[in-house]
């Protein structure tokens, strides 16, 4: 067995940025053909580098019919599962590096300073950065975990345990890729998900449930509006009740969530009502997101929102007889939590500190992620640790600092060697 001091093993910075640039220029929006292209491209590259690659077609009808399937918000005709394993000699722990390669749509392209899928290297907030859709969330993390495994392999180091690279799809709209990975039989002793944390450690996430409210009224000519029932007016007390529910749900939160002014947000994202300016609107559809608290089940979170809607309807003469319908659709993210005292957290913190000389912050995220699938269905202690600025995710001119990509990769070299042996 070859042994080496991890302090003298480092990634090729130019190479990791070149790889990241190629990956960013694959427009792998959730549900698009390019989502599959990104998976296939990585599988091909990893075969070339000598990793043990497993690639399979995800059986979408079977997976989506699974009673534990976490939901999906876009149509898919095809989806791939991919893993690439650096095999150990035996006797060590298995580490799973799980990172999603799908990205959200760019939105209004006029809000960008250039093509969202043509990488620009420029100074952002005083830092040398790469700008493109997915730069922060989370292709930078995927490139970092890839570079770390490659550096270990090319240094001739033989780990005792296996390290598994898993570039998953469908994270942005529910978690298809990681769910399929677990159903495929992948297991590990620990996992690092290199979501954008600015090289801090996130051992838990609040969940997120997508819901739809349907409010029905009575149409009338606008000149005689009092003979109708406006769904907009009927929606207002529902909206106020949801605001109060959010306040109650955030009055006492898990200590690792204290970083956030609202740890478990409840928001309305879209409202559509009416079909003619001179008609009292008789149908309103509102869609939103409910944050799920750490330690709370999805069933409990749904029941609380449904109860508030029902109570509000009962207090309104019209809604009492025409109650608002609540539908749960799209991504259904449970919360997930790894005990901050678990060795995965201390190992990541110690190796970060050893390399970079500062103390990473440990906190919980208010967003849903695949962590909850890995800790819940997989029973795998998992933390987020990766490059990228969380507030840049999903925004125009999304970016990640180049230094963070390289630092994350070098830190993961140490973490892999520490965990796998």
Secondary structure, DSSP 4 states (H G I P E B T S, - for coil): -----GGG----HHHHHHHHHHHHTS--BTTSHHHHHHHHHHHHHHHHTT-EEEEEE--HHHHHHSTT----SS--S--EEEEEEE---SSS--EEEEEE--B-----GGGSSS-TTS-EEEEETTEEEEESTTIIIIIHHHHHHHHHHHHHHHTT---SS-EEEEEES-TTTT-HHHHHHHHTT---SEEEE--S-TT-EEEEE-EEEEEEEEEE-B--BGGGGGGSB-HHHHHHHHHHHHHHHHHHHTSS--GGGTTSSSSS-EEEEEEEE-S-TTB---EEEEEEEEEE-TT--HHHHHHHHHHHHHHHHHTSHHHHHSPPEEEEEEEEE--EE--TTSHHHHHHHHHHHHHHSSPPPEEEESS--THHHHHHTS--EEEE--SS-GGGTTSTT-EEEHHHHHHHHHHHHHHHHHHH-
